[in-house]
Amino acid sequence: MRLPVSPMNLDLTEKIVALLTEHPVSEITVETEGFRVHVVRPLGAVQLPAQAAEVPEEPSETPAADVLPEFLSLSSPMVGVFYHLTPPLTFAAEIVPGQIVGAIESMKLMNEVTAERGGRITDILIEDGAPVEYGQTLFRLAAL
């Protein structure tokens, strides 16, 4: 619909254009004073305002790997019921590769669970006697 040019229509048009540039919308309908304006544009045509452009990060003095510790997980090698050691492993205990960390009862057989990696325990994610699935994380470790 073509509108006659008037200050009221020009003001409305400017507001619609402002809405479309400020918000990533693909369609808008405005009805006022007996007329209706409907604007449709493909989503691919939506552009972000200039102030939202990405600013490249400045390189930090230390690499990110030095800031955050690396976390590893010890996972269940099979389906069954997990049992902790006696005495159980505790928070901050050091684990070495090959160390027994518990046992899983599966098909009435007890199977030792050994650590594939070493580290310090940061989370114990399974209770004694709880059922476990293959690949379920049992312990989370911080690399030493």
C-alpha positions as a printed NumPy array, in Angstrom:
array([[  0.   ,   0.   ,   0.   ],
       [  1.412,   3.364,  -0.908],
       [  0.935,   6.066,   1.648],
       [  0.729,   9.741,   0.875],
       [  3.786,  11.54 ,   2.201],
       [  2.994,  13.417,   5.374],
       [  4.9  ,  14.172,   8.579],
       [  2.849,  11.466,  10.372],
       [  3.698,   8.809,   7.74 ],
       [  7.345,   9.832,   7.593],
       [  7.65 ,   9.573,  11.368],
       [  6.04 ,   6.106,  11.328],
       [  8.335,   4.971,   8.518],
       [ 11.413,   6.133,  10.435],
       [ 10.247,   4.25 ,  13.527],
       [  9.721,   1.044,  11.521],
       [ 13.159,   1.313,   9.929],
       [ 14.686,   1.914,  13.377],
       [ 12.943,  -1.193,  14.749],
       [ 14.19 ,  -3.308,  11.867],
       [ 17.787,  -2.156,  12.302],
       [ 17.782,  -2.519,  16.096],
       [ 16.18 ,  -5.968,  16.255],
       [ 16.793,  -9.096,  14.165],
       [ 13.188,  -9.483,  12.985],
       [ 12.081, -10.769,   9.619],
       [  8.522,  -9.452,   9.587],
       [  6.628,  -6.549,  11.147],
       [  3.075,  -5.226,  10.806],
       [  2.015,  -1.811,  12.075],
       [ -1.61 ,  -0.619,  12.061],
       [ -2.535,   2.951,  12.911],
       [ -5.168,   5.536,  11.997],
       [ -6.909,   3.481,   9.364],
       [ -3.895,   2.137,   7.453],
       [ -1.575,  -0.826,   7.805],
       [  2.135,  -1.25 ,   6.97 ],
       [  3.525,  -4.769,   6.577],
       [  7.275,  -5.291,   5.986],
       [  8.877,  -8.679,   5.287],
       [ 12.553,  -9.368,   4.739],
       [ 14.554, -12.614,   4.668],
       [ 16.449, -13.41 ,   7.853],
       [ 19.688, -13.563,   5.91 ],
       [ 19.358,  -9.844,   5.268],
       [ 19.372,  -8.955,   8.972],
       [ 22.492,  -7.014,   9.891],
       [ 23.669,  -6.224,  13.367],
       [ 24.129,  -2.609,  14.375],
       [ 27.685,  -1.29 ,  14.112],
       [ 28.187,  -1.123,  17.884],
       [ 27.538,  -4.88 ,  18.155],
       [ 30.456,  -5.791,  15.895],
       [ 33.033,  -8.113,  17.401],
       [ 36.17 ,  -6.52 ,  18.739],
       [ 39.236,  -8.765,  18.479],
       [ 40.645,  -9.75 ,  21.84 ],
       [ 44.083,  -8.549,  22.74 ],
       [ 46.454, -11.408,  23.474],
       [ 46.884, -11.994,  27.179],
       [ 50.264, -12.262,  28.832],
       [ 49.718, -15.884,  29.849],
       [ 48.172, -18.592,  27.684],
       [ 44.7  , -19.795,  28.721],
       [ 46.07 , -23.284,  29.392],
       [ 48.18 , -21.861,  32.235],
       [ 45.195, -20.098,  33.811],
       [ 42.699, -22.983,  33.967],
       [ 43.692, -26.45 ,  35.181],
       [ 43.031, -29.354,  32.854],
       [ 40.245, -31.635,  34.082],
       [ 40.14 , -35.338,  33.308],
       [ 37.432, -37.861,  34.02 ],
       [ 37.551, -41.484,  35.099],
       [ 34.656, -43.315,  33.482],
       [ 32.924, -46.62 ,  34.055],
       [ 34.268, -49.361,  31.756],
       [ 31.009, -51.356,  31.995],
       [ 27.415, -51.473,  33.196],
       [ 26.819, -52.631,  36.754],
       [ 26.836, -51.482,  40.38 ],
       [ 29.784, -49.357,  41.536],
       [ 31.438, -49.903,  44.929],
       [ 34.032, -47.582,  46.453],
       [ 37.257, -48.849,  47.984],
       [ 37.571, -49.391,  51.731],
       [ 38.511, -46.76 ,  52.864],
       [ 36.977, -44.752,  50.024],
       [ 38.931, -42.24 ,  47.974],
       [ 38.427, -38.681,  49.176],
       [ 38.488, -35.177,  47.744],
       [ 42.041, -34.058,  46.767],
       [ 43.431, -37.618,  46.878],
       [ 46.157, -38.209,  44.282],
       [ 45.556, -40.972,  41.758],
       [ 48.247, -42.577,  39.602],
       [ 47.635, -44.42 ,  36.313],
       [ 46.802, -48.076,  36.951],
       [ 45.613, -47.479,  40.537],
       [ 42.431, -49.297,  41.589],
       [ 39.699, -46.731,  42.312],
       [ 36.738, -49.05 ,  42.962],
       [ 34.889, -52.1  ,  41.704],
       [ 31.857, -52.76 ,  39.547],
       [ 29.626, -55.745,  40.143],
       [ 28.342, -57.025,  36.83 ],
       [ 26.628, -60.385,  36.277],
       [ 27.48 , -61.364,  39.882],
       [ 31.204, -60.82 ,  39.22 ],
       [ 33.335, -58.098,  40.848],
       [ 35.502, -56.193,  38.344],
       [ 38.227, -53.812,  39.488],
       [ 38.112, -50.294,  38.059],
       [ 41.579, -48.882,  37.448],
       [ 42.547, -45.313,  36.672],
       [ 43.588, -44.768,  33.071],
       [ 45.104, -41.392,  34.002],
       [ 46.611, -39.782,  37.043],
       [ 45.567, -36.639,  38.845],
       [ 43.998, -35.154,  41.965],
       [ 40.316, -35.905,  42.709],
       [ 38.161, -32.789,  42.385],
       [ 34.723, -34.474,  42.249],
       [ 33.336, -37.838,  43.323],
       [ 30.275, -38.265,  41.124],
       [ 28.944, -41.671,  42.153],
       [ 27.703, -43.047,  45.474],
       [ 28.653, -46.42 ,  46.878],
       [ 26.256, -49.102,  45.613],
       [ 24.832, -46.936,  42.817],
       [ 24.111, -48.363,  39.36 ],
       [ 26.411, -47.109,  36.586],
       [ 26.267, -47.088,  32.794],
       [ 29.111, -47.675,  30.354],
       [ 31.117, -44.449,  29.981],
       [ 29.467, -42.708,  32.967],
       [ 31.919, -40.415,  34.763],
       [ 32.814, -41.745,  38.223],
       [ 35.509, -39.255,  39.276],
       [ 36.735, -35.926,  37.924],
       [ 40.459, -35.231,  38.276],
       [ 42.675, -32.177,  37.932],
       [ 45.826, -33.007,  36.014],
       [ 49.013, -32.773,  38.049]])
